[in-house]
Amino acid sequence: MKQLDGGITAPAGFTAAGVFCGIKKRKKDLALLVSDRPAAAAGAFTRNIVQAAPVKWDQNIIEAGDPVLAVVINSGNANACTGPQGTADAESMAAETAEALHIGRDQANRILVCSTGVIGVPMPMDRVREGIRSAAAHLGTGRSCAEAAARAILTTDTFTKECAVEVELSGVPVRIAGIAKGSGMIHPNMATMLSFVLTDAAVDRQLLQELLHESVEESYNMVSVDGDTSTNDTVLVLANGASSAPKLARNTEDYRIFSEAFRFVNAALAKAVVRDGEGATKFIEVAVSGAATTEDARKLAKSVVTSSLVKAAFFGEDANWGRILCAMGYSGGYFDPDTADLYVSSPGGTVLLLQAGAPVPFSEDDALQVLKEHDIIVKVQLRDGSSSARSWGCDLSHEYVTINGSYRT
């Protein structure tokens, strides 16, 4: 697997654009991702019962199973809790995009729609229509187009999240690329905020959906910034087959190679979202091994990065391991606390805090050197089985409250 610098337009047959249309005050706020041929589409969506209009629109398209030609994304307005008008606006965005791409408004069901931003505010559709036309006129494959699209989907993010890789399937180069946005309201129960993955591999819709489901469980569903699940969380994948590689089939070497690369891209995007957590000063990875089942390992690992007390302790650079063990205890995952080992490590060193369920005397100075670093790993070694899992999170700082206390202004 080779990592690329090309961004979201690295796969063949895709173009992208990002423009400013006035939803936000100054920054780019509307993006288009377009395939030059019909593409198989898969999606994962928020399980919050309060769902934005674009989420419902996309769910219907994904469930219908028809090929997709484009995704239109706006930032600055979530089009959530906006009633019948919000539904009409999401459909209108699809129709306007179809018209701007010269495929006809009656092909609106070939266009996926995503929105992110403030909840409960009507969409400024006059500006959005102009933005769609402008984005369609600026579609391209160059690095600047990819960067513009990645930037146009951001809200409180401080940097773009991009990943692109190349692998060979039956000797043919195939590319997978993704962009994501997310910084706050990150505690997904499907995916994380907005993420878009494009590939020029040939993958049928059902297999693509299965691959996405498997990948989501170990990537987007294993991160947490603040414990809030958005009304708009969406991950969309398009596979257009432009690479000329043979159609992917299960239980083949090509499948193994593609699946590994696909999971890598999604994990990279998920971790990038956590690294940009609102107000975050630490990136925390929790690695659980020796669990009875994978489900137990995932529950234990995610409970640690979700705990507000654990997150606050990391912000304060306090080796309060009792909070970690407590979070595991209420996770719903099984483990025997009397046989657990617990370490913290970073470029500043490694410190053993708990061994076989009993506290280990440790140097507070050594622990502080570990916790002063930005990237910290919490390693939990259990003796209940052979399963493992990893989760990713960040600390909880004063700045998080500042950001969200004035989000609408």
N, C-alpha and C positions, 0 to 999 in steps of 0.2 A: 504494500500500500504506500502510495506516494502522496504527500500533502502538497496542495497547490495554493497559489496566491490569487487565483482568478476570481474568487468570490462566487456569488450565486449564478453567474452566467458561464461558469466553467463547463457545465455539461452542454453537449451539442444540442442545437435546436431551440435554445431558450434565449430570450432577450429580457431586459429589465430597464426600469426607469424610476426615478424618484424626483418629485417636484414640490415646490411650495405653492399652496393654493389658498391659504388664508384661514384654515381651520385653527392653526396655531398662530401666534403673533408674528413669528419671524422664521422659524426653522421649517425644513422640509416636512411635509405632512401627508403626502399621498404617493403610493408606490404601485407599480404594475409589474407582474411577472407573467410572461407570455410564452407559450409553446407554439412552434411553427406547424405543429400537427397535433391531432387529438392525443391526449395523454390519459393513461389510467390514473385514477386519483384515490387516495386513502385519507382518512381523517380521524383525529381523536379530539374530543371536546370536553369542556367543563362538565362536572357532575353537579354543580350548583344548580338548584332548581330555578333560580333567577337567571335566565339566559338572554343574552343580547340578541337582537333581531338577526344579525349576520350569522350567529351560531346556528340558529334554527334554519336559516336559508341553506347554509352549507351542509348541515346534517341531512336535509332532504336530498340534496344533489348526490352526496356520498352514498346514501342508502339506495338511491335509484340506480347507481352504478354506471351512469353514462360517462363517456369520455369528457375531459375538461380541457379548455384551451387557455385559460388565464385566471389569475388571482388579482383582485384589486384590494388594496389595503389603505386605510387611512388611520392617522394618529391624531390625538387631540380631542376626539369625541368617540365614546364607546358605542353610541347608538343602542344603549341598554336602558330598559325601563322607560321607553318612549312610545309605548302603545301602538295602535294600528299605523300611525304615521311612520314609526320606526321600521315596521315591516315593509311598508310601501317604499321607504327610502332605500332599504337594503336591496330590494328588487330593482329599484330604479338605478342604483349604482351598477348592478350587473348588466342591465339593459344598455345604459350609457356606455359601458365598457365594450360590450358587443358591437355597438354602433361605431364607436371610435376605432375598433379593430377591423371594421368593414366586413363583419360577418352577419350583421343584421340583428335588430333588437329582439327578434323572435328566438334568437339563440342565447338568451340571457341565462338559461339553465346550463350553459357550458362555462359560466363564469362564477367562480367562488369569490366571496366577499368577506373581508375581515375588518374590524374596527377596534380601536383601543383609545382610552382616554377618559374623560369625565363622564360619569353616569348621569342619566336623567336630563340631558340637554338635547333638544332637537338638532338634527343634522343641518348645517347650512348648505342646502343642496345646490344653490346657484354656484357657490364656490367649488363644491365637489365636482360638479359637471365640468366646469372649466379646468379643474385639475386633472380629471380623467382625460380630457382631450389633449391637454398639454403633455401629460405623461406618455400617451400613445404616440405623440409626435417626437418624443425624445428617446424612444426605445433603442437599445443597442446592446452590444456584447462586451464592450470594453470595460476595463477596470473602473473607470469613472461612473459608468452606468450601474455597475454592481454596487459600488460604494454608495451611490445616491439612493438606491432602493433600500439598502441596509439602514441608512440614516433616516429615511422618511418614515420608518415604522416605529421609531423610538418615542418614548414619552419622558419619564424622569431618568432614563438611562444616561450614563455618562460616557459610554463608548458603544460602538457597533459590535454585534456578535456574528461572526462569519466563520465558516469552515468549508473546505473543499478538498476532496481526495480523488485519486485515480487508482484503479485496480485493473487487472486484466481478467476477462472472462472468456475462456476458450481462445486465448491469444489476442482478443480484441480489447483495446483500451475503453474503459467505462468510467464515467465520472459521477460523483455524488457531491452535491453542494447544498449548504443551508445557511439561512440567516434567522436570527431570533431577536425578540425584544422582551425585556422584562427586568425589573429592578425592585419593585414592590408588589404587594398582593401576590406573593409567590408561596403557595402551599398547595400545589396542584393535586388533583385526584383524577388525573388523566394525562395531562401534559402541562406545559408551563406558558402562561401568557400567550404570546404568538410565536410560532416557529414554522418555517417553510423550508422544505427539503425538495430539491429537484434532482432527477437523475435521467441520463440518456440510456439507461438499461431498459430492456424490454421485460416488463413484469406485469402479469395479469392482475386485475383489480383485487381479486380475492387474496392472492398470495401477498400482494403489497399491503393489504389491510392486516393480514396476519403478522407480517414482519413489523409493521408499525406498532401493533399491540404488544408484541414481545419486547420491542426496543423501549417503548414508553415506560414499561414496568421497571426497567433497570436504569433509566436516565431521568426523564422529566418527573416521574413519580417518586424519585428519590432525592429531591431537593426541597429546601424550605428557606425562605427569607424571614417571613413574619407571621406565618400561620393563617394567612387569608387566601382563599380560593376565589379567583376572579369570575365575573359573569361572562367573560369573553375568551377564556382560555381555549386555544385552538392550535393543533398541529396539523398541517396539510402536507401531503407528499404527492408529487406528480412524477410519473415515469413515462417518457415519450418514445423510447425505443430508437432514438436517432443515432445511437452508436453502431448499429448493425450487428451487435453481439446477439447470439442465440437467445431465445426467450428463456428466462430463468425458470428452473424446475427444482422442486424440493429434492433433498437427499442426493445432491450432486456437489462436486468440488466447487463449481461456479457459485452455487447457493451459499456454501460455507464462506467463500471469499467475499461475496457481496454482503451477506448478513453481517460479517465482522466489520466491514467498512461502514455500512449503514448504522450500526450500533455506535461505532466510533464517532461519527458525525453528530448524532443525537446527544451522546454523552458530552461531547465537547461544547455543544450549544447550551446544554443544561447547566454545566459547570460555569460557563461564561456568565450566565444570568446571575448565579449566586455570587460570583466575583464582583458583580456590579450591584449587589444588594444595597438598597437605600441606606446610606449612612454607615455601611459596613467598613470595619477596619481589620477584620480577620476572615480568612477563608478556611473553613473547617471541614475536614473529611473524616468520616467515621467508618472504620473498617471492622466488620464483625466476622469472625471465622469460628468454626467448630460448632455451629448451631445445628439444632435437630433437623430443621427444614429451611428451604430458601425463604419461605414466607415468614418464618420466625425471625430469620436474620434481617430481612427487610424491615419488619416492624420494629425490631430493636434498634437498628441503625438510624432509621428516620425519626424515632421518638427522641433520640439524643439531640439531633440538629434542630428539632422543632421546639424543644423546651426553652421557654423564656428565661428560666433561671440558669440553665447551662449557657445560653447565649450571653447573658449578662456577665456571668463569671469569666467567659473568654474575653469580653470587652475589658473587664477589670484585671485581666491577666492573673486570675486567681485559680490555683490548682484545686478547685473544690470538687473532687472526684465523687463525693457523695451525691451530688446533683445528677451526675451521669448515670450512676447505678440506679438512682431513684427513677429517672426517666425510662430506663430499660424496664424497670419493675412494673410500670403502669402501661407499657406499650401494647399489651395484649399478645406479645410474642413469648414463647416459653424459653426459659433458661434456668440453670441451677446457679444461683448467686454464690454458693459455697465453693464452686470450682472455677470461678471467673478470674481472669487476669486482666489488668487494665494499664495501658501505657499512654503517655502523650509524647509526641515527637515532632520535630521541626528541624530546620537547618541549625537551630540552636542546641540540638542534642536530643536525647531520649531519657525519659524518667519513668520508672515503674512505680505505680501508685497503689496497686492492689494485686495480691497474688493469692490464688486459691481462696478467694472470698475474704481475705484478711488484709487490713491495711499494712503497708510497707513504709517504714521510716524513710523519708526522702528529704533532700536539701531544698528548702524553699527558694534559695538563690538559683539552684540548678533548674528548678521548675519555672522560675521567672524568665530565665534565659530562653527556655523552650517557648513559652507563651508570648514573649515579646515579638516573635516573628509573625509575619503576615499569614503564611500558610502553615497550618497545624493539622496533624493527624492524630485522631483518637483511635487506638488499636484495642479492640476487645477480643480476647482469646477465650473461647468457651470450650467445654469438653462434653458437649451434648450430642454431637454428630459431626458431619463433614460439610455442611452447607455454609455459604458465606454471602455477604452483601456489602455494598458501600453506599453511603449517602453523603450529601454535600450541603453545607449550610454556611451561615455567617453569624457574626456576633450581633448584639442589639445595642445600639449606641444612642446617645442623646440626639445625634443628628437625624436619626430615623424619625423621632417625634417632631423635630423641626420641619422636616420635609413634608410629612403628612399632615401636620397641623395647618399648613397653608397651601395644600395641593391645588385647590380651586382658584387661588389668587396668585 
